[in-house]
Amino acid sequence: MEPGTEDLTLFFRREVPPAEAQGDRAWYLVMVEGGEPGRRIRLAEQALVIGRSGPVDLLLKDPEISRRHCTVGVDPQLGAVVSDLGSTNGSFIDGRPVRGTEILDANSFLQIGGHVFRCERLTAAEANLVAVHEEDMKRARDYVHALLPSPIASGPVQVDWAFVPSAQLGGDAFGYHWIDDRYFAMHLIDVSGHGAGAALHGASITALLRNQALLSQERRPERIVATLNDSFSMDDHAQMCFTVWCGVYDRATRQLAYCSAGHPPALRQSAGRPLFEHLHTPNMVAGVLEGYAYRSAAVEIAPGDALYVFSDGAFEVRDENGCEGLLDTFVDVLAHTGGEPEVVLERMRARAMTPVLDDDFTMLRFRFD
């Protein structure tokens, strides 16, 4: 068993209750972002009033939501419908503002303030099975989030980040910490596929990288990646491979050594300049070929420099026409937002015309004093 995976089998020991008899399908709202992710609400012909303060049927403590924000109900002929009640910030279906009363199709997303709901039409048996699956996904998501490091607001290396798993929970995982007083290590991993398996595989890899003994012996990023490659062969892990960007910063020499394995390049921005230098090494993705010799490179970090490390889900965001975003588009967003991770996230959500992205959005910003 790999280090850090001792409790992961608990996610897959839950028994699914027997399916109930197939019946009429009902409409549901499922909260995917907000105060109670996974909460499921059955809709009826009697419209549900949603708002920030009573009297309402669904009370959401969200300053961006009006006191009486919108109604959601079921029309016998049309299906699920939404009506905005003249809210201050509006209601949105898949990124489009609701004008009057509009149909809410199955699998569409309803956004009101900072809350996002997915609309579903299921039988009672299907709803029961989905609820069990979503509970497992929630536990996996909570486990992954528990491994994420806190931002660092001061010191020689300052870090902030934005991380939002996709609706399907992808395989992004990251970490960073001081190995000792001199060396600072950082990594971002993107496991192939989606779902709890990919997410927990990424968590297992990160758990190994949190092993101080490994990093204290190996301060060369190409050797760290080689260790991951040999330890997590896809032949032994359900054919899952992964990309990785790994760096080790030496504060004494101000050298950043790095190794990327099939991962998008990190971007180094010199202090006060809009230009971005791509930090990339031509290596095979990890987990495919045991014994592969990974290559690294190094760059000097000047005071005030910034470093951006991200997964492809941060920029491969499809717009309303289905065109996939390119790295150049993402770089342009960085240049015009000052690189604030949360601001960049909102820009990419605006591009997608939906608050829920197809892939994990992961972006880290390191700043060096």
VEXMARVO-160840 format. One record per residue (C-alpha): residue number from 1; residue in three letters; x, y, z. Coordinates in steps of 0.1 Angstrom, whole numbers. Each point is the difference from the previous one (the first is absolute). Layout:
N
+-----+------+-------+-------+-------+
: seq : type :     X :     Y :     Z :
+-----+------+-------+-------+-------+
: NUM :  ALA :     X :     Y :     Z :
...
+-----+------+-------+-------+-------+
END
This chain:
369
+-----+------+-------+-------+-------+
: seq : type :     X :     Y :     Z :
+-----+------+-------+-------+-------+
:   1 :  MET :     0 :     0 :     0 :
:   2 :  GLU :    14 :    34 :   -10 :
:   3 :  PRO :     7 :    26 :    28 :
:   4 :  GLY :   -30 :    21 :     9 :
:   5 :  THR :   -25 :   -25 :   -16 :
:   6 :  GLU :    -9 :   -19 :    32 :
:   7 :  ASP :   -34 :    16 :     4 :
:   8 :  LEU :    -9 :     4 :   -37 :
:   9 :  THR :   -17 :   -34 :    -3 :
:  10 :  LEU :   -27 :    12 :    24 :
:  11 :  PHE :   -13 :    21 :   -29 :
:  12 :  PHE :    -8 :   -32 :   -19 :
:  13 :  ARG :   -15 :   -22 :    27 :
:  14 :  ARG :   -34 :    16 :     1 :
:  15 :  GLU :   -28 :   -23 :   -12 :
:  16 :  VAL :   -26 :    14 :   -24 :
:  17 :  PRO :   -35 :    -6 :    12 :
:  18 :  PRO :   -23 :   -21 :   -23 :
:  19 :  ALA :   -17 :    19 :   -27 :
:  20 :  GLU :   -36 :     9 :     6 :
:  21 :  ALA :   -27 :    -7 :   -25 :
:  22 :  GLN :     1 :    23 :   -30 :
:  23 :  GLY :   -25 :    28 :     4 :
:  24 :  ASP :    -8 :    34 :   -15 :
:  25 :  ARG :    29 :    23 :    -3 :
:  26 :  ALA :     2 :    31 :    22 :
:  27 :  TRP :    20 :    32 :    -3 :
:  28 :  TYR :    27 :     8 :    25 :
:  29 :  LEU :    25 :    28 :     7 :
:  30 :  VAL :    34 :   -11 :    13 :
:  31 :  MET :    23 :    25 :    16 :
:  32 :  VAL :    35 :    -3 :   -16 :
:  33 :  GLU :    15 :    32 :    14 :
:  34 :  GLY :   -11 :    19 :    31 :
:  35 :  GLY :    -6 :    -6 :    37 :
:  36 :  GLU :   -12 :   -37 :    -3 :
:  37 :  PRO :    15 :   -17 :   -31 :
:  38 :  GLY :   -19 :   -32 :    -8 :
:  39 :  ARG :   -33 :    13 :    15 :
:  40 :  ARG :   -29 :   -14 :   -21 :
:  41 :  ILE :   -33 :    18 :    -2 :
:  42 :  ARG :   -31 :   -15 :   -17 :
:  43 :  LEU :   -20 :    24 :   -21 :
:  44 :  ALA :   -38 :     2 :    -2 :
:  45 :  GLU :   -27 :    19 :   -18 :
:  46 :  GLN :    -1 :    23 :    30 :
:  47 :  ALA :    29 :    23 :    -8 :
:  48 :  LEU :    29 :     1 :    24 :
:  49 :  VAL :     9 :    35 :    11 :
:  50 :  ILE :    38 :     5 :     5 :
:  51 :  GLY :    15 :    29 :    18 :
:  52 :  ARG :    22 :    14 :    27 :
:  53 :  SER :   -26 :     7 :    26 :
:  54 :  GLY :   -35 :   -11 :     9 :
:  55 :  PRO :   -26 :    -8 :    -8 :
:  56 :  VAL :    15 :   -23 :   -27 :
:  57 :  ASP :     0 :   -37 :    -6 :
:  58 :  LEU :    37 :    -4 :    -5 :
:  59 :  LEU :    21 :    23 :    22 :
:  60 :  LEU :    36 :     7 :   -12 :
:  61 :  LYS :    24 :    21 :    20 :
:  62 :  ASP :    17 :    17 :   -29 :
:  63 :  PRO :     5 :    38 :    -2 :
:  64 :  GLU :    -2 :    -1 :   -38 :
:  65 :  ILE :   -35 :   -15 :     2 :
:  66 :  SER :   -31 :    23 :     4 :
:  67 :  ARG :   -25 :    -4 :    28 :
:  68 :  ARG :   -24 :   -16 :   -25 :
:  69 :  HIS :    22 :    -9 :   -29 :
:  70 :  CYS :   -19 :   -25 :   -23 :
:  71 :  THR :   -24 :   -29 :    -1 :
:  72 :  VAL :     5 :   -35 :   -14 :
:  73 :  GLY :   -29 :   -23 :    -7 :
:  74 :  VAL :   -14 :   -26 :   -23 :
:  75 :  ASP :   -24 :     8 :   -29 :
:  76 :  PRO :   -20 :   -31 :   -11 :
:  77 :  GLN :     6 :     8 :   -36 :
:  78 :  LEU :    35 :    16 :     0 :
:  79 :  GLY :    18 :   -17 :    28 :
:  80 :  ALA :    23 :    19 :    25 :
:  81 :  VAL :    -3 :    38 :    -3 :
:  82 :  VAL :    17 :    29 :    16 :
:  83 :  SER :   -13 :    35 :     6 :
:  84 :  ASP :    22 :    29 :    12 :
:  85 :  LEU :   -17 :    22 :    25 :
:  86 :  GLY :    18 :    32 :   -10 :
:  87 :  SER :    31 :    -9 :    19 :
:  88 :  THR :    29 :    24 :     2 :
:  89 :  ASN :    27 :   -23 :   -14 :
:  90 :  GLY :   -22 :   -21 :   -22 :
:  91 :  SER :    -6 :   -38 :    -6 :
:  92 :  PHE :    19 :   -19 :   -26 :
:  93 :  ILE :    -6 :   -33 :   -19 :
:  94 :  ASP :    33 :   -13 :   -15 :
:  95 :  GLY :    14 :    35 :     2 :
:  96 :  ARG :   -30 :    17 :   -17 :
:  97 :  PRO :   -21 :    25 :    20 :
:  98 :  VAL :   -36 :   -11 :     7 :
:  99 :  ARG :   -25 :    24 :   -16 :
: 100 :  GLY :   -35 :    -5 :    15 :
: 101 :  THR :    -7 :   -38 :     2 :
: 102 :  GLU :    23 :   -24 :   -18 :
: 103 :  ILE :     3 :   -38 :    -3 :
: 104 :  LEU :    27 :   -17 :    20 :
: 105 :  ASP :    10 :   -31 :   -19 :
: 106 :  ALA :    14 :   -32 :    16 :
: 107 :  ASN :    37 :     3 :     6 :
: 108 :  SER :    -1 :    38 :    -3 :
: 109 :  PHE :    16 :    22 :    27 :
: 110 :  LEU :   -19 :    27 :    19 :
: 111 :  GLN :    22 :    26 :    16 :
: 112 :  ILE :   -12 :    25 :    26 :
: 113 :  GLY :    26 :    20 :    18 :
: 114 :  GLY :    28 :   -23 :    11 :
: 115 :  HIS :   -22 :   -30 :    -1 :
: 116 :  VAL :    -2 :   -24 :   -30 :
: 117 :  PHE :   -27 :   -28 :    -4 :
: 118 :  ARG :    -2 :   -28 :   -26 :
: 119 :  CYS :   -34 :    -9 :   -12 :
: 120 :  GLU :    -8 :   -38 :    -2 :
: 121 :  ARG :   -30 :   -21 :   -11 :
: 122 :  LEU :     2 :   -34 :    16 :
: 123 :  THR :   -22 :   -28 :    13 :
: 124 :  ALA :     1 :    -7 :    37 :
: 125 :  ALA :    23 :   -29 :    -5 :
: 126 :  GLU :    24 :    20 :   -21 :
: 127 :  ALA :    -1 :    28 :    25 :
: 128 :  ASN :     9 :   -24 :    28 :
: 129 :  LEU :    30 :   -14 :   -20 :
: 130 :  VAL :    12 :    34 :   -10 :
: 131 :  ALA :    -2 :    12 :    36 :
: 132 :  VAL :    23 :   -29 :    11 :
: 133 :  HIS :    25 :     8 :   -28 :
: 134 :  GLU :     0 :    37 :     9 :
: 135 :  GLU :     6 :    -7 :    36 :
: 136 :  ASP :    31 :   -21 :   -10 :
: 137 :  MET :    11 :    29 :   -22 :
: 138 :  LYS :    -4 :    24 :    28 :
: 139 :  ARG :    21 :   -21 :    23 :
: 140 :  ALA :    27 :    -3 :   -27 :
: 141 :  ARG :    -1 :    38 :    -6 :
: 142 :  ASP :     2 :     7 :    38 :
: 143 :  TYR :    30 :   -23 :     2 :
: 144 :  VAL :    18 :    17 :   -29 :
: 145 :  HIS :    -7 :    35 :    15 :
: 146 :  ALA :    14 :   -11 :    34 :
: 147 :  LEU :    33 :    -6 :   -17 :
: 148 :  LEU :     3 :    34 :   -16 :
: 149 :  PRO :    25 :    24 :    17 :
: 150 :  SER :   -10 :    34 :    13 :
: 151 :  PRO :    10 :    31 :   -18 :
: 152 :  ILE :    32 :    17 :    12 :
: 153 :  ALA :    -4 :    38 :     5 :
: 154 :  SER :    35 :    10 :    10 :
: 155 :  GLY :    36 :   -12 :    -1 :
: 156 :  PRO :    26 :    -7 :   -28 :
: 157 :  VAL :   -27 :   -18 :   -20 :
: 158 :  GLN :   -36 :    10 :     0 :
: 159 :  VAL :   -27 :   -22 :   -15 :
: 160 :  ASP :   -36 :     4 :    -9 :
: 161 :  TRP :   -22 :   -22 :   -21 :
: 162 :  ALA :   -34 :    -8 :   -15 :
: 163 :  PHE :   -13 :   -36 :    -2 :
: 164 :  VAL :   -35 :   -10 :   -11 :
: 165 :  PRO :    -7 :   -37 :    -8 :
: 166 :  SER :   -22 :    -6 :   -31 :
: 167 :  ALA :   -34 :   -15 :     5 :
: 168 :  GLN :    15 :   -34 :    -6 :
: 169 :  LEU :    30 :     5 :    24 :
: 170 :  GLY :    32 :    -2 :   -20 :
: 171 :  GLY :    35 :   -11 :    10 :
: 172 :  ASP :    18 :    33 :     8 :
: 173 :  ALA :    21 :     1 :    31 :
: 174 :  PHE :    27 :    23 :    12 :
: 175 :  GLY :    22 :     9 :    29 :
: 176 :  TYR :    30 :    20 :    12 :
: 177 :  HIS :    21 :     4 :    32 :
: 178 :  TRP :    34 :     8 :    12 :
: 179 :  ILE :    23 :   -30 :     0 :
: 180 :  ASP :    23 :    19 :    24 :
: 181 :  ASP :    11 :    36 :     5 :
: 182 :  ARG :    15 :     1 :   -35 :
: 183 :  TYR :   -21 :   -20 :   -24 :
: 184 :  PHE :   -37 :     4 :    -9 :
: 185 :  ALA :   -18 :   -27 :   -20 :
: 186 :  MET :   -31 :     3 :   -21 :
: 187 :  HIS :   -20 :   -23 :   -23 :
: 188 :  LEU :   -32 :    -3 :   -19 :
: 189 :  ILE :   -14 :   -33 :   -13 :
: 190 :  ASP :   -28 :    -8 :   -25 :
: 191 :  VAL :   -11 :   -36 :    -1 :
: 192 :  SER :   -17 :   -13 :   -32 :
: 193 :  GLY :   -37 :    -4 :     2 :
: 194 :  HIS :   -27 :    12 :    24 :
: 195 :  GLY :   -18 :   -13 :    30 :
: 196 :  ALA :     9 :   -11 :    35 :
: 197 :  GLY :    26 :   -24 :   -13 :
: 198 :  ALA :    20 :    27 :   -18 :
: 199 :  ALA :    -4 :    24 :    30 :
: 200 :  LEU :    12 :   -25 :    25 :
: 201 :  HIS :    29 :   -11 :   -22 :
: 202 :  GLY :    12 :    36 :    -1 :
: 203 :  ALA :    -4 :     2 :    38 :
: 204 :  SER :    21 :   -31 :     4 :
: 205 :  ILE :    28 :    15 :   -21 :
: 206 :  THR :    -2 :    32 :    20 :
: 207 :  ALA :     2 :   -20 :    32 :
: 208 :  LEU :    33 :   -15 :   -11 :
: 209 :  LEU :    13 :    35 :    -9 :
: 210 :  ARG :    -8 :    12 :    35 :
: 211 :  ASN :    24 :   -26 :    13 :
: 212 :  GLN :    28 :    21 :    13 :
: 213 :  ALA :    25 :   -28 :    -1 :
: 214 :  LEU :    -4 :    -3 :   -38 :
: 215 :  LEU :     5 :    37 :    -7 :
: 216 :  SER :    29 :     4 :    25 :
: 217 :  GLN :    19 :   -26 :   -20 :
: 218 :  GLU :   -11 :    11 :   -35 :
: 219 :  ARG :     1 :    37 :    -6 :
: 220 :  ARG :     3 :    -4 :   -37 :
: 221 :  PRO :   -34 :     2 :   -16 :
: 222 :  GLU :     8 :   -25 :   -28 :
: 223 :  ARG :     8 :   -26 :    26 :
: 224 :  ILE :   -32 :     8 :    20 :
: 225 :  VAL :   -20 :    -5 :   -32 :
: 226 :  ALA :    19 :   -32 :    -8 :
: 227 :  THR :    -9 :   -14 :    34 :
: 228 :  LEU :   -37 :     8 :    -6 :
: 229 :  ASN :     2 :   -16 :   -34 :
: 230 :  ASP :    14 :   -32 :    13 :
: 231 :  SER :   -22 :    -1 :    31 :
: 232 :  PHE :   -33 :     6 :   -18 :
: 233 :  SER :     2 :   -21 :   -32 :
: 234 :  MET :   -32 :     0 :   -19 :
: 235 :  ASP :     2 :   -38 :    -3 :
: 236 :  ASP :    -5 :    -1 :    38 :
: 237 :  HIS :   -25 :    28 :     2 :
: 238 :  ALA :   -30 :    -6 :   -23 :
: 239 :  GLN :    19 :    13 :   -30 :
: 240 :  MET :     0 :    35 :    14 :
: 241 :  CYS :    30 :    22 :   -10 :
: 242 :  PHE :     5 :    36 :    10 :
: 243 :  THR :    18 :    32 :   -10 :
: 244 :  VAL :    20 :    19 :    26 :
: 245 :  TRP :    19 :    33 :     4 :
: 246 :  CYS :    25 :    -1 :    28 :
: 247 :  GLY :    24 :    27 :    12 :
: 248 :  VAL :    25 :     5 :    28 :
: 249 :  TYR :    11 :    36 :     9 :
: 250 :  ASP :    33 :     6 :    16 :
: 251 :  ARG :    -3 :    33 :    19 :
: 252 :  ALA :    38 :     2 :     5 :
: 253 :  THR :     8 :     1 :   -37 :
: 254 :  ARG :   -34 :    12 :   -12 :
: 255 :  GLN :    -1 :   -29 :   -25 :
: 256 :  LEU :   -32 :   -18 :    -8 :
: 257 :  ALA :     6 :   -35 :   -14 :
: 258 :  TYR :   -31 :   -16 :   -16 :
: 259 :  CYS :   -12 :   -30 :   -19 :
: 260 :  SER :   -32 :    -3 :   -20 :
: 261 :  ALA :   -13 :   -34 :   -12 :
: 262 :  GLY :   -27 :     5 :   -26 :
: 263 :  HIS :   -13 :    30 :    19 :
: 264 :  PRO :    -8 :    35 :   -12 :
: 265 :  PRO :    30 :    24 :     5 :
: 266 :  ALA :     1 :    21 :    31 :
: 267 :  LEU :     3 :    37 :    -7 :
: 268 :  ARG :    26 :    23 :    16 :
: 269 :  GLN :    -7 :    37 :     0 :
: 270 :  SER :    28 :    24 :     7 :
: 271 :  ALA :    -8 :    27 :    25 :
: 272 :  GLY :   -18 :    30 :   -16 :
: 273 :  ARG :     0 :   -15 :   -35 :
: 274 :  PRO :   -29 :   -15 :   -20 :
: 275 :  LEU :    21 :   -27 :   -17 :
: 276 :  PHE :    -3 :   -36 :    10 :
: 277 :  GLU :    28 :   -26 :    -3 :
: 278 :  HIS :   -12 :   -36 :    -6 :
: 279 :  LEU :    16 :   -25 :    24 :
: 280 :  HIS :    -3 :   -34 :   -17 :
: 281 :  THR :    22 :   -31 :    -5 :
: 282 :  PRO :    -7 :   -26 :   -27 :
: 283 :  ASN :    -8 :   -32 :    20 :
: 284 :  MET :   -25 :   -29 :    -2 :
: 285 :  VAL :   -31 :     1 :    22 :
: 286 :  ALA :     6 :   -19 :    33 :
: 287 :  GLY :   -12 :   -35 :     7 :
: 288 :  VAL :     5 :   -14 :   -36 :
: 289 :  LEU :    36 :   -12 :    -2 :
: 290 :  GLU :    18 :   -12 :    31 :
: 291 :  GLY :    36 :    11 :     1 :
: 292 :  TYR :    -4 :    29 :   -23 :
: 293 :  ALA :    27 :    26 :     3 :
: 294 :  TYR :   -16 :    34 :     7 :
: 295 :  ARG :    17 :    33 :    -8 :
: 296 :  SER :    -1 :    32 :    19 :
: 297 :  ALA :    10 :    37 :    -6 :
: 298 :  ALA :     6 :    30 :    22 :
: 299 :  VAL :    -7 :    37 :     0 :
: 300 :  GLU :    12 :    29 :    22 :
: 301 :  ILE :   -28 :    16 :    21 :
: 302 :  ALA :     4 :    38 :     6 :
: 303 :  PRO :   -16 :    18 :    29 :
: 304 :  GLY :   -36 :     8 :    -8 :
: 305 :  ASP :    -4 :   -27 :   -26 :
: 306 :  ALA :   -33 :   -20 :    -3 :
: 307 :  LEU :    -4 :   -37 :   -10 :
: 308 :  TYR :   -33 :   -14 :   -12 :
: 309 :  VAL :    -6 :   -38 :     0 :
: 310 :  PHE :   -33 :   -14 :   -13 :
: 311 :  SER :   -17 :   -30 :   -16 :
: 312 :  ASP :   -14 :    -1 :   -35 :
: 313 :  GLY :   -35 :     4 :    15 :
: 314 :  ALA :     9 :    36 :     8 :
: 315 :  PHE :     2 :    11 :   -36 :
: 316 :  GLU :   -17 :   -27 :   -22 :
: 317 :  VAL :   -34 :    16 :     7 :
: 318 :  ARG :   -25 :    -2 :   -28 :
: 319 :  ASP :   -19 :    32 :    -8 :
: 320 :  GLU :   -37 :     2 :   -10 :
: 321 :  ASN :    10 :   -10 :   -36 :
: 322 :  GLY :    18 :   -32 :    12 :
: 323 :  CYS :    34 :    14 :    -8 :
: 324 :  GLU :    26 :   -13 :    25 :
: 325 :  GLY :    22 :    26 :    17 :
: 326 :  LEU :    37 :     1 :    -8 :
: 327 :  LEU :    30 :     7 :    22 :
: 328 :  ASP :     5 :    34 :   -17 :
: 329 :  THR :   -35 :    10 :    11 :
: 330 :  PHE :     8 :    -9 :    35 :
: 331 :  VAL :    32 :    20 :     0 :
: 332 :  ASP :   -19 :    30 :   -13 :
: 333 :  VAL :   -24 :    -4 :    29 :
: 334 :  LEU :    29 :    -1 :    25 :
: 335 :  ALA :    14 :    32 :   -15 :
: 336 :  HIS :   -32 :    19 :     3 :
: 337 :  THR :   -10 :   -12 :    35 :
: 338 :  GLY :    33 :     3 :    19 :
: 339 :  GLY :     0 :   -38 :     3 :
: 340 :  GLU :   -24 :    -1 :    30 :
: 341 :  PRO :   -12 :   -37 :     0 :
: 342 :  GLU :   -36 :     7 :    10 :
: 343 :  VAL :    -3 :    28 :   -26 :
: 344 :  VAL :    14 :   -23 :   -27 :
: 345 :  LEU :   -25 :   -27 :    10 :
: 346 :  GLU :   -29 :    23 :    -4 :
: 347 :  ARG :    12 :    12 :   -34 :
: 348 :  MET :     2 :   -36 :   -12 :
: 349 :  ARG :   -34 :    -7 :    14 :
: 350 :  ALA :   -13 :    30 :   -19 :
: 351 :  ARG :    16 :   -14 :   -32 :
: 352 :  ALA :   -17 :   -34 :     6 :
: 353 :  MET :   -34 :    17 :     6 :
: 354 :  THR :    -5 :   -24 :    29 :
: 355 :  PRO :    12 :    -1 :    36 :
: 356 :  VAL :     8 :   -37 :    -2 :
: 357 :  LEU :    30 :    -9 :   -22 :
: 358 :  ASP :     6 :   -32 :   -19 :
: 359 :  ASP :    33 :    -6 :    17 :
: 360 :  ASP :    17 :     8 :    33 :
: 361 :  PHE :    12 :    36 :     2 :
: 362 :  THR :    33 :     1 :    18 :
: 363 :  MET :    23 :    30 :     1 :
: 364 :  LEU :    28 :     9 :    24 :
: 365 :  ARG :    19 :    33 :     2 :
: 366 :  PHE :    34 :     2 :    18 :
: 367 :  ARG :    16 :    33 :     7 :
: 368 :  PHE :    36 :     4 :    11 :
: 369 :  ASP :    13 :    27 :    22 :
+-----+------+-------+-------+-------+
END
